Amino acid sequence: MTTEMQLRKLTAGNDLEQYNDLLRYAFQVTEKQLLDYGWENEDIRQSKLPVLEKARVVGWFDQGKLASQFAVYPLKMNIFNRICRVGFITSVATYPEYTGLGLMSVLMRHSLEEMRELGECLAILYPFSIPLYRHRGWEIISDKMSFRIKDSQLPHKIRAGGWVRRVETNHPDLKRLHNIFAAQTHGCLLRNELAWEEYWRWDIEDTTIAIYYDDNAAPTGYMVYFIKDNVMHIKEMIYLDTNAWMGLWKYISAHESMVDEVVGNNYSNESIAFWLEDSDIRETIRPYIMGRIVDVVQFMEQYRFTNFQGGEEFTLRVRDPFLEWNNQPFTVRIDSDGSVSAAPGESSRPVELDIGTLTALLLSYKSPSSLFRKGRIKTDPETLNLLERLIIKEKAYISDYI
């Protein structure tokens, strides 16, 4: 069947309807559900037009009918204070009658090759199947933590200056705050226009934005939330300093008479229970975003180590059966100014690992020692200590889903 099929890029002018139809079929989103959200028919049809216009979408067509698709949306990410070009994988779908033909592997390979040519060193995605993507070199790089706090457990002893103001979604302080936060937060995506559109796309009308201003009237934190059925739902909370954190929680506690509980998501990979007066709350954690290094050399040359002395050198023996240009040993060297070079070839201090483990290691999702103990990397004790010293210990904050 595949010999009779065509692989080509999708365009907004010709393929929007088929693109939307495949997404809604694959993810079982009915028109009734969308209408219940308050969407009009034309809104439904146009909902993914911006992605199709701005992302690179490729698909397999069977006699003009779209069978499978794969999209890469270009973004920028803060990786240990280096702003890197990355690709967010989205709109991955195949009609069931075309599964098992290898269509998705070809689309994925095609897209990763294009990312490499464009210098997008890391691919990230929200997985519908962790095993499927692990098999192709992806690995978990960030978590989403969810919390549930009873009204009686809200903090009551917070002393914070400043004030909170509720604003519209287009308020300039909101985007300005996120830009500042992203510039100083490992893993955070720099939201462009489309990323903000996707951020608001499925929110209900009563979603509220509250911005905290300090005593000097400077915006230093915000939260996005809505209240429904006596429950406050916090979509996101960011803060630049402790005062903003305290001010926002003081604002949340001011709703005690209005809500029975507060639920929300936390992407900092740190439990909030310890910081509350009553820590006996419910918190859950689940894997959220997966990533894979597209090109080891490109990634390493943008990477930042810490505690280096200059002259450090080691060999990464990488296994990557999906992308052959990564499936080899690389010698990594760190100069006295912190610049990193990587080139194919063997040197001293070998570290054996697969591409997914390397991604989790360098993004600091797991420490070298924990990966070593679980058998995910093989090396000698001296090289293991070197990696522990060089790799920054800070987990990635990734809250966006496109």
N, C-alpha and C positions, 0 to 999 in steps of 0.2 A: 504493500500500500504506500509506503513512504517514497518509493520511486516515482509515484504519480503526484506527490504533494509538492508544494512550493513554500520555501522559506523566504519571508520578506519582512521589511519594516511596516508597522501599522502607521497610518496617518489619521489625523483628526478629521480630515475632510471626507475620507472614504470608509473608515472602519470603526467609527465611534459606536454605532449601534451594536455591531457584532462584539466589540470589546466589552461593552456593558453587559450584554446578554450572557457572555461566558462567565464573567465575574459573578453575576447574580445567580446563575445556575450552580456554579462550583461552590459558592458559599451560602447557598440556599437563602438568599435575601429576596423575599416576595415583594410585589408591588404594594400589597396591603400593608406590610410592615413599614415600608417607606412612606406611604400615605399617612399612616398613624403617627409618624414623626412630624407630619405637617408639610411634607414635600408635595409640590405640584408635579403633574406628569412631565412637563418640560424640564423642571428641576431634576427629576430622576434621570432623564435622558442625558442631561448636560453635566451630571454630577462628577463624572470622571474626565470630562473634557480637558481640564487644565493638566492632569497627569499625562494624558495622551499627547497633548501639545508640547509638554516640556520634558517628559521622560523619553528614553530610548526604548521603544517597545518593538519586539520582534515576535513573529508568530508563524506557525505552520498553517497553510491553507489547503484544504481538500476540495478541489474544483470550485474555488472561490469561497468556500465556507471555512471560517476560522475554527481550527481544531485545538490549538494550544498556543499559549502566549507567555511572555516573560518580559518584565520591564525593569529598567534601571533608572532611578531618579538621582541625578548628580547633586551632591550636597558637600558641605564642609564640616569637619569634626575637629574638636579640640582633643588631641592625643598628647597628654602630658605637656600642655602649653605650646604645642606645635599645631598650627592649623593645617590640616591635611585634606586633600580631595578624596572623597569616598563615594561609593554608590549604594543607595538604599534599594534593595530588591523588593519589588511590589507587583501586584496583579498577576501572580503566578497561578495559572489554571489550565486544566486540560479536560475536555469532555471525556466521560468514562469510556466511550467506545474507542477512544484512541490511546488509552493507557497500555503500557507494556510494549510500545513500539520504539521507545528510546527518544521520543520527540523532545521531552523536557531536558534531557542531558545535552542534546545538540544545541538547544536554545541557551542553556546555561553556559556551555562552553563558548558559544558565539559571543555572548554578552561579557563574559570575563575577559576574553581576548580583546574586546573593544575597550573595556575598562583599563586594561594594561596599556594599550596604545595611548589612552588619554591621560595616563598618570594617576588614575584613581586606585590607590594602593590597597584599599580595604573595602570589602563588600559586606554589608550588614543586612539583616532581615528579621522579621517576626515569623517564626516557623509554625507552619500548620502540622509538621511532622519532624520532630527532632532527629529520629533515626535516619530519615531520608536525607536530610542535609548533612548530618555527620558523615554519612557514607561518601559524600562528595567534598569533604574537607572543611565544612563549617563546624564551629564549636560555640558553646554558650559563652557569652562575654559579659552579660549583665542580668540582674534580677529585678523583679518588681515585688516590693513588699507591700502588703495590704494590712491595714489596722482597723480595729473596731473598738470604740471607746464609749462607754455608757456616760450619760449626762452627769451622773454623780461622780465620775472619775475625771472630769475635766479639771485642769489646774485652776486653783483659786488664789494663789499667793503670788502671782506674777506682778512685778512692779516694772512697768515699762513706760518710758516717755513717748513722745511723738503721737501720731494719730493714724487712723485708717480711713481711707476714702473709697467708696464704691464708684467705679468708673465704667465707661463703655468699652467694648472690645477693641475699638480702634484708638484708644487713648495712647498717645505717644510714649508715656512713661512705661507702659507695659512692655512694648517691644524694646525700648531702651534698656530696661532692667534685664530682660532676657539676654540681650547682647552682652551686657557686662558680665552676667552670670556665666554665659557660655564661654566667654574669653578667659575665664579663670577656673573652669571646671572640666576635669578630664572626662572625656567621653561625650560631652554635651554637643549636640548638633546645633550649628548656627542656622536658625530658621530663616529661610527666605520667604517670599510671598506665598508660594505654593505650600510650603510646610505650615505656615500659619493658616491657610485655607483648610488644609487637612486637619489641623488641630481643632478647628471649630466645627468641622463638617457635620458630625453626628450629635452635637450638643443640643439639648432642649432649649426652648426659648427663655426659660428662667435662670439660665446659667449666669452667675454673677462674678465679677472681678473685683477684688479688694486689694488696694495698694497701701502698704505701710510707708509713712513718711516719718523720718526721724526729727529730732528737735530743731534741726537746721532746715527743715522742709525738703530734705533730699529723699527721693524714693529709694528704698533699700530692700524691699521685699514685696511679694504679691502672692495671692492665692486665688485659684479658680474653683468655684463650688456651685452647688445648687441644693435647695432644700425641698424634699418631697416626702410626704407621709411621715412627718416628724423626724426625718433623718437628714443630717447634713452630709452631703457627699463631696469630698474634697478631691478634685481632679489632679491638681498640682499645687505645690507650695514651694517657692524658692525664696531664699534670703541671702543677703550679702554679708550679714554679721549677726551676732547674737541678739542685739537689740531688735532687729527685724523679726527674728524667730520668736522672741518673747512677745513682741507687739502683736504678731499674727495670732499666736495662741491665746493671748488675752482677748482678742477680738472673737475668736472661736468660742471661748468660754462665756462671752457676753450673750451668746445664743442659748444658754442653758435652759431658760424657760420656754424656748421655742422648739427644742428638739429632744428626742429620747436618747439618741446616740449620734456619734460622729464616725463616719467611715471614710477611708481614703487610701490613696496609693502613695508610696514613698520609693523613690528611685535612687536614693543615696547609698543603698546597701548597708544601712546601719539601723538597728532597731531603735525606735523612739521610746520604748517602754521605760528605759532607765532614766530618761529625762523628765518623766511625769511624776507628780506627787504620789498618785496611785498607779503603780506599774503593773498591776494585775489586769492587763488588757489582753485582747486577742490579736496576735499578729501572725500573718502567714507569709510565706515566701515561695515564689515560683520562678523558673527560668523565663526570661523575657525576650532578649535579643541575642541572636547568633551572629557570628562574624567569621570571615576567612580572609587571610592575607592573599591578595591577588598576585603580587610579585614580591618575593622576599627581598631582592636587592632594592627596589623602589621604596619598600616600607622601611627597611633598616636605615637607609640614607636620610630619612626624615625623622627617625626615632631619637628620643632623648633618654640617656641614662643618667644616673645620679651617683654621687660618691666615687667618681672616676678619678684616677690619678694620671691618666694618659699612658698609652702604650698597651692597654689591655687588649687581649686577643683570644678568640676562641672559635671553634668550628661548629656550625649547626649542620648536622646530618639530617636533612629534611626528607620525609616521605610524603609525596603528594602524587598519588596515582591518577588524579584527574587533570592536573596541569603540569606537564612534563618539565617546563622551565624551572619549576620549584623543586623537582624531584631529584635533588643532588646535594652534595655538601657545599656550604658557604663559609668562607673565612670572614669573620667580623672583627674589625679593628676600631678602637676608640682613640682619637687623638687627644692631645693635652687641652684643646679648647672645647672638647666634648663632641666634636663632629664625628659621625660614624660612617664607615665605609664597609661595603660588603661585596664580595666577588666569589664566583664559583671556585672551589678548590679546597683542599685539605690543609690544615695547619695544626696547631696544638690545641689541647683542651677540647676534645670532642663531646658534643651533646647530641644524642640521638632522640628524635621525636617526630611525630607527624605534624602536618601543616595546621590542623585544628588545635592541637596542643600548643604549638608555637604561638598561635593567635591568642589563646587564653593566657599564656604565660606573659607575652609582651604587653597585653592590655591589663595585666595584673588582676585578672579574675581569680586566678589561683597562683599561689606562691611556688617558686621552684622546689622548695622542700616538700610541699604537699603533693605536687605532681610526681616528684621522685619517689615518695613513699608509696604511692599508688601504682608505680611502674609505668607512668606515662612518659617519663624521660629517663634516659640512661646516661650517666656521666660519673665522674669520680668525685670524691668529697671536696677536693680543692676547687674544682670548677663549679660545683654546686654552691659553695660559699661565695665564689666570685659573682655568680648570678644573683644570689640573695643581696649582695652589696650593691650591685649595679641597677637592678630593676626597682623603679619607684613603686612603693606600696600604697596604691590608691585605686580603688575600684571605679569602673566607669559609670557615670550617670547618664543613662539614655532613657528619655521619657517619651520620645516621639514614635509614632507609628503611622507610616504613610501607605 
